[in-house]
């Protein structure tokens, strides 16, 4: 049975169609290539959609599935799904029998009684996926299998998936969605057509929100906070708690920067100790911290129009006024180095403490 993609928009704010014909904003070249592959009948057996969380991978995958299964035979362009036929509507709701989604959310739902945190796709999930690819299409000309959180598969699960990729049924299109393509085995990447999704411009995200009914002022704020991720922007537009959470993260970053050297180190130790249990949250906080230091640098360079966190400009300007450009640049580089060190498995506390010690003094001279 088909399962709805866990990353699908679940609020009243959903993206409208962009100028490229799909509700995918900021990835026009990618959409054009996929539309051409559908129209020409040259669809690969496996794709790897890679890019940061919230950049639009799921929306792209759902739109691709709709283009492949759309029942409107009057379309001038077969790569442009109508969005209104029964197949398109079923796919949008996650109930089409020939479009099935596997991922951490679906895995957790199936194993609800067993508990566990489900931090990686298990080999059992990959085996169920392989069984799904063996089925023949019921309503469409193809079966489309979407694999969310593909980067979380451990080595054994990836080896099991590789067997499916090596002998793919002709009627199946497999689409892997991964935040980090490098986390997958080279042999898996080589058997997929890579679709690399990069962050899009702030202006594009703001326009997408406005076109979908979000007020212009709110759209501008959300676009600034989104970091080039349209998917996150649409979720935030319909989820006040998500937006407040991001604002709170900025406040924490400002408080960290404003603290004394001792307070900064205490915060670093706590964050480092929490890394193993809250890896994703720590990375998110450090990404926010990087944006705050970058804004401080922009304010010191008299470039306020490029700020990410404009609502905090006054407070940040008060902190940054006594620091010179070199000191602020070192702080930005220190956060970037810390993020790289954590990705390279440097001890978390050591990496975060080293970052903090590179920051300018917390008591700038007026």
HELIX and SHEET records of a PDB file:
HELIX    1   1 UNK A   28  UNK A   40  1                                  13    
HELIX    2   2 UNK A   57  UNK A   69  1                                  13    
HELIX    3   3 UNK A   86  UNK A   93  1                                   8    
HELIX    4   4 UNK A  104  UNK A  110  1                                   7    
HELIX    5   5 UNK A  112  UNK A  114  5                                   3    
HELIX    6   6 UNK A  123  UNK A  133  1                                  11    
HELIX    7   7 UNK A  150  UNK A  152  5                                   3    
HELIX    8   8 UNK A  155  UNK A  166  1                                  12    
HELIX    9   9 UNK A  181  UNK A  183  5                                   3    
HELIX   10  10 UNK A  186  UNK A  190  1                                   5    
HELIX   11  11 UNK A  202  UNK A  211  1                                  10    
HELIX   12  12 UNK A  216  UNK A  226  1                                  11    
HELIX   13  13 UNK A  230  UNK A  238  1                                   9    
HELIX   14  14 UNK A  240  UNK A  258  1                                  19    
HELIX   15  15 UNK A  261  UNK A  274  1                                  14    
HELIX   16  16 UNK A  279  UNK A  300  1                                  22    
HELIX   17  17 UNK A  304  UNK A  306  5                                   3    
HELIX   18  18 UNK A  310  UNK A  312  5                                   3    
HELIX   19  19 UNK A  313  UNK A  320  1                                   8    
HELIX   20  20 UNK A  325  UNK A  343  1                                  19    
HELIX   21  21 UNK A  348  UNK A  357  1                                  10    
SHEET    1   A 5 UNK A  99  UNK A 102  0                                        
SHEET    2   A 5 UNK A 143  UNK A 147  1                                        
SHEET    3   A 5 UNK A 172  UNK A 178  1                                        
SHEET    4   A 5 UNK A  46  UNK A  50  1                                        
SHEET    5   A 5 UNK A 193  UNK A 196  1                                        
END                                                                             
